[in-house]
Amino acid sequence: MTVAAAPPRPARLSPADVLRVGGSGLRSRPMRVFLSALGIAIGIAAMTGVVGISTSSTEELNRRLDELGTNLLTVSPGTSFTGEAAHLPAESVEMVGALDGVTSVSAVGLTGAKVYRNDHIPVQQTSGLGVYAARTDLPRTVGGELVAGGWLNSAGGRYPTVVLGSRAAAELGVYEPGAQVWLGGRWFTVVGLLGANALAPELDSAALVGWRAATEELGFDGYPTTVYTRAEPDAVTGTQQLLGATANPENPGETQVSRPSDALAAKEATDDALSGLLLGLGAVALLVGGVGVANTMVISVLERRAEIGLRRSLGATRGQIRTQFLCESLLLSALGGAGGVVLGIGVTAGYAAYQGWPTVVPPWAMAGGLAATLVIGGLAGFYPALRAARLPPTEALAAA
């Protein structure tokens, strides 16, 4: 009695074999592979770069707030009931300083004088610079730093000396102490230059003179226009609620109280909205790259019908053909994704270095970018892989 032989079982492809076969298909068309991967890379680079730059900006903001503190409050005059400009009492600084939880308080007052590089500048060319009377404890309260020279003191404040904010110094062309500027109709000597201050940006465009000198030389009325207050971290909320009524007890409604760190946080929220828009554009670019991968794989199936027919006639199953082309699509997308992540990190590092920020690229952004490319690759290669697997061997060989 003859026993029928069992039909031959198709050979199984190991994962290494699948990668080798899929990679051989990509190596045969390097330029097409490069251009298709580039489309994926651009989309991933855009998304990674946007997330990285946004995260680096947030990290820089947190660092600056850690240095400057979030406990600075300001109070300034608003408008009266009749719509006229109000003013704070001359004693407002001392009254605010008596509040529980307040660690330091200082003030500036707008004088109405103008400052020029010399006495030949037309009076209307003020460059938006203001002249303020300043108290001697202002830098300690606002966290201002002198980049050159010194600050106004109780003795020097009686004489025609001035400290310039960063933008004011640049506009006036003053880069070191000792220069003279034409201020309020007379010469003032520059004794110090302030660095930029994120919490009090109005001081960047200011020429600051001593309180007494402003009163005697510039006709300053003695009313502060901004009172800066530092409070204990756990007393900020309570101090903010009491600040307006304390600075102007007779007319608390004619004051404006703000927390400068909130303005920086609001700017960061605006940047986040812009980042969301850019992420959307990156997603569109990634989708376009996925379409390019799909197009490449469809053309590859049409061009390689002879190879598909030969492999099928030698015993390759539909599943193996399908796996081969799906693997090619995934490898192609992964190649573009890895390149895009590297490019996105490079863009983030370059921009952060230019801005002086720390470089931060979240690991989830890199992992998410690679995962997105694999999903795109799987979707883009699904139809071409099915089409390749469904080609009958005889038809494929005949068409070739």
C-alpha positions in Angstrom: 0.0 0.0 0.0 1.4 3.4 -1.0 1.2 6.2 1.4 0.7 9.6 -0.2 3.4 12.1 0.6 2.5 15.1 2.6 2.4 18.3 0.5 5.6 20.5 1.0 5.2 23.1 3.6 6.3 26.6 2.6 9.5 27.9 4.2 9.0 30.4 7.0 10.8 33.7 6.8 12.6 34.7 10.0 12.5 38.4 11.1 16.1 38.8 9.9 15.1 37.4 6.5 12.2 39.8 6.2 14.4 42.7 7.0 17.0 41.6 4.5 14.5 41.0 1.7 12.8 44.4 2.5 16.1 46.2 2.6 17.2 44.8 -0.7 14.2 46.3 -2.4 15.1 49.8 -1.1 18.8 49.5 -2.0 17.9 48.8 -5.6 16.3 52.3 -6.0 18.4 54.7 -3.7 17.4 58.0 -5.2 13.7 57.2 -5.2 14.0 56.0 -1.6 15.9 59.2 -0.6 13.3 61.5 -2.0 10.4 59.5 -0.5 12.1 59.4 2.9 12.8 63.1 2.6 9.1 63.9 2.6 8.6 62.0 5.8 11.7 63.6 7.3 10.5 67.1 6.7 7.2 66.5 8.4 8.8 64.8 11.4 11.5 67.5 11.6 8.9 70.2 11.6 6.9 68.6 14.4 10.0 67.7 16.5 11.5 71.2 16.0 8.3 72.9 17.0 7.9 70.9 20.1 11.6 71.2 21.0 11.6 75.0 20.5 8.4 75.5 22.4 9.8 73.3 25.3 13.1 75.1 25.3 11.3 78.4 25.4 9.2 77.3 28.4 12.3 76.0 30.1 14.0 79.4 29.6 10.9 81.2 30.9 10.9 79.0 34.0 14.6 79.6 34.5 14.2 83.4 34.2 11.2 83.3 36.6 13.3 81.3 39.1 15.9 84.0 38.9 13.6 87.0 38.9 10.9 85.6 41.1 7.1 85.5 40.6 6.5 87.6 43.8 6.9 91.0 42.2 3.7 93.1 42.1 3.2 96.6 40.7 0.6 99.2 41.3 0.1 102.3 39.1 -2.5 105.0 38.8 -5.5 104.5 36.5 -8.1 107.0 35.6 -10.5 108.9 37.8 -14.3 108.7 37.7 -14.4 111.6 35.3 -11.9 109.9 32.9 -9.0 112.1 33.9 -5.5 110.7 34.7 -5.2 109.8 38.4 -2.1 109.8 40.5 -0.9 107.9 43.5 -0.2 109.7 46.8 3.4 110.7 47.5 3.2 108.5 50.6 2.1 105.4 48.8 5.5 103.7 48.9 5.7 104.0 52.7 2.1 102.8 53.1 2.7 99.7 50.9 5.9 99.0 52.8 3.9 98.7 56.0 1.8 95.7 54.7 2.4 92.3 56.3 4.3 90.0 54.0 6.0 92.8 52.0 9.8 92.3 51.9 10.7 95.4 49.8 9.1 98.2 48.0 10.4 100.9 45.6 9.0 103.3 43.0 9.7 105.4 39.9 7.9 108.5 38.8 7.6 109.9 35.3 9.0 113.4 35.1 7.9 114.6 31.7 11.4 115.6 30.8 13.1 114.3 27.6 16.6 112.9 27.1 18.8 113.3 24.0 22.3 112.3 23.0 23.2 116.0 22.7 21.6 119.5 22.6 21.4 119.5 18.8 18.8 116.8 18.4 15.3 118.1 17.4 13.0 118.0 20.4 10.4 115.8 18.7 13.0 113.0 18.2 12.6 111.4 21.6 12.9 107.7 20.4 10.2 106.8 22.9 12.5 107.2 25.9 11.1 108.4 29.2 12.8 110.2 32.1 11.9 108.8 35.5 12.7 109.7 39.1 14.0 106.5 40.8 14.5 105.5 44.4 17.8 104.2 45.5 16.4 100.7 46.4 14.9 100.1 42.9 17.4 97.5 41.6 17.0 95.3 44.7 13.2 95.3 44.4 12.8 94.7 40.7 15.8 92.5 40.3 17.7 94.9 38.0 21.3 94.3 37.3 23.9 96.8 36.3 26.1 95.8 33.4 28.4 98.8 33.8 29.0 101.5 36.4 27.0 102.0 39.5 23.5 102.9 40.8 22.2 106.2 42.1 22.9 106.7 45.7 21.6 109.1 48.3 24.5 111.5 47.8 24.8 111.3 44.0 21.1 111.4 43.5 21.2 115.1 44.3 23.4 115.8 41.4 22.8 115.6 37.6 23.6 111.9 37.2 21.6 109.4 35.3 21.4 105.6 34.9 20.2 104.3 31.5 18.1 101.2 30.7 19.4 98.8 28.1 17.3 100.1 25.2 17.8 103.8 26.2 21.5 103.3 26.2 21.4 101.7 22.7 19.2 104.5 21.3 21.5 107.2 22.8 24.7 105.5 21.7 26.0 105.3 25.2 28.0 102.1 25.9 30.0 103.0 29.0 29.6 105.2 32.1 31.1 108.7 32.0 29.3 109.9 28.9 27.0 112.9 29.1 23.4 113.2 27.7 21.2 116.2 27.3 18.3 115.7 29.7 15.7 118.3 30.7 17.6 121.2 29.2 21.0 120.5 30.8 23.8 117.9 30.8 23.6 114.8 32.9 26.5 112.4 33.5 25.8 108.7 32.9 26.9 106.7 36.0 25.5 103.3 35.2 23.9 101.1 32.6 21.1 98.6 33.4 20.7 95.2 31.8 17.4 94.1 30.2 14.7 93.3 32.8 12.0 90.9 31.8 9.7 91.7 34.8 10.0 95.5 34.4 10.5 96.1 30.6 9.4 99.7 31.0 12.8 100.4 32.7 14.7 99.3 29.5 13.5 102.5 27.8 14.1 104.7 30.8 16.6 107.3 31.8 16.6 107.1 35.6 17.6 110.1 37.8 17.7 110.5 41.6 14.4 111.3 43.3 15.7 114.5 44.8 17.5 115.6 41.6 14.3 115.0 39.6 12.4 117.2 42.0 15.0 120.0 42.1 16.3 120.0 38.5 13.3 118.6 36.5 10.3 119.9 38.3 9.1 116.4 39.3 5.9 116.6 41.4 6.9 113.7 43.7 3.9 111.4 42.7 5.1 107.8 41.9 3.8 106.4 38.6 4.7 102.8 39.4 5.2 101.2 42.8 7.1 97.9 42.8 6.5 95.5 45.6 8.1 92.2 46.6 6.1 90.0 48.8 6.7 86.7 50.6 5.9 83.8 48.2 3.0 82.6 50.3 1.6 86.2 50.8 1.5 87.2 47.1 -2.2 86.6 46.6 -3.2 88.4 49.8 -0.9 91.3 49.1 -2.2 91.7 45.5 -5.7 92.0 46.8 -4.8 94.7 49.3 -2.2 96.6 47.2 -4.6 99.0 45.4 -6.4 100.1 48.5 -3.2 100.5 50.4 -1.4 102.5 47.8 -4.4 104.9 47.4 -6.7 104.6 50.3 -8.9 107.5 49.3 -9.5 106.2 45.7 -8.7 102.5 45.5 -10.6 102.2 42.3 -8.2 104.6 40.6 -5.3 102.1 40.8 -4.1 99.3 38.5 -2.5 96.3 40.2 -0.6 93.7 38.1 1.8 90.8 38.5 4.5 91.0 35.8 5.2 87.2 35.8 1.6 86.7 34.7 2.3 88.8 31.6 5.2 86.5 30.8 3.0 83.4 31.3 0.4 84.9 29.0 3.1 85.5 26.3 4.1 81.8 26.7 0.4 80.8 26.2 0.3 82.8 23.0 3.5 81.1 21.9 1.8 77.7 22.6 -1.1 78.6 20.4 1.4 79.4 17.6 3.2 76.2 18.3 -0.1 74.3 17.8 -0.6 75.9 14.4 2.9 74.9 13.4 2.3 71.4 14.6 -0.7 71.2 12.4 1.4 72.3 9.4 4.0 69.7 10.3 1.2 67.0 10.4 0.2 68.1 6.9 3.8 67.8 5.7 3.9 64.3 7.3 0.7 63.3 5.5 2.1 64.5 2.2 5.2 62.4 2.9 3.0 59.4 3.6 1.3 59.9 0.2 4.8 59.9 -1.4 5.7 56.6 0.3 2.4 55.1 -0.9 3.2 56.3 -4.4 6.7 54.9 -4.3 5.4 51.5 -3.1 2.7 51.3 -5.8 5.2 52.0 -8.5 7.6 49.5 -7.0 4.9 46.8 -7.2 4.2 47.6 -10.9 7.9 47.6 -11.8 8.7 44.4 -9.9 5.9 42.1 -11.2 8.5 39.8 -12.7 10.2 39.4 -9.3 6.9 38.8 -7.6 5.9 36.2 -10.2 9.2 34.4 -10.0 9.1 34.3 -6.2 5.5 33.0 -6.3 6.4 30.3 -8.8 9.3 29.2 -6.5 6.9 28.7 -3.6 6.6 32.1 -1.9 3.2 32.5 -0.3 1.0 35.5 -0.6 1.6 36.3 3.1 5.4 36.4 2.5 5.0 38.7 -0.5 2.7 40.9 1.5 5.1 40.9 4.4 8.0 41.8 2.1 6.4 44.9 0.7 4.9 46.0 4.0 8.4 45.7 5.5 9.8 47.9 2.7 7.2 50.5 3.4 8.0 50.5 7.1 11.7 50.6 6.6 11.3 53.5 4.2 9.2 55.5 6.7 11.4 54.6 9.6 14.4 55.9 7.6 12.7 59.2 7.0 11.4 59.4 10.6 14.9 58.8 12.1 16.3 61.5 9.8 13.5 63.8 10.7 14.1 63.4 14.4 17.8 64.1 14.0 17.1 67.1 11.8 14.4 68.4 14.3 16.9 68.1 17.2 19.5 70.0 15.2 17.0 72.8 14.4 16.0 73.0 18.0 19.6 73.1 19.2 20.6 75.8 16.6 17.7 78.0 17.4 18.1 77.6 21.2 21.8 78.4 21.0 21.0 81.5 18.9 18.5 82.7 21.5 20.7 81.7 24.5 18.1 79.1 25.7 18.7 75.6 27.1 18.1 72.9 24.5 15.3 70.6 25.5 13.6 68.1 23.2 11.1 65.9 25.1 11.7 62.1 24.7 8.0 61.7 24.0 8.4 64.0 21.0 11.2 61.8 19.5 9.4 58.6 20.3 6.1 59.9 19.0 7.8 61.1 15.8 9.2 57.6 15.1 5.9 56.0 16.1 4.0 58.3 13.7 6.3 57.3 10.9 5.7 53.6 11.4 1.9 54.2 11.4 2.2 56.3 8.2 4.5 53.6 6.7 2.0 50.8 7.6 -0.9 52.7 6.1 1.0 53.7 3.0 2.3 50.2 2.3 -0.9 48.3 3.1 -2.6 48.6 -0.3 0.6 48.1 -2.3 1.4 45.0 -0.2 -2.1 43.5 -0.8 -1.8 44.3 -4.5 1.5 42.5 -4.8 0.3 39.5 -2.9 -2.8 39.1 -5.1 -0.8 39.0 -8.4 -1.1 35.5 -9.9 2.4 34.1 -10.7 1.5 33.4 -14.4 0.0 36.9 -14.9 3.0 38.5 -13.3 5.5 36.7 -15.4 3.5 37.2 -18.6 3.1 41.0 -17.9 6.8 41.3 -17.3 
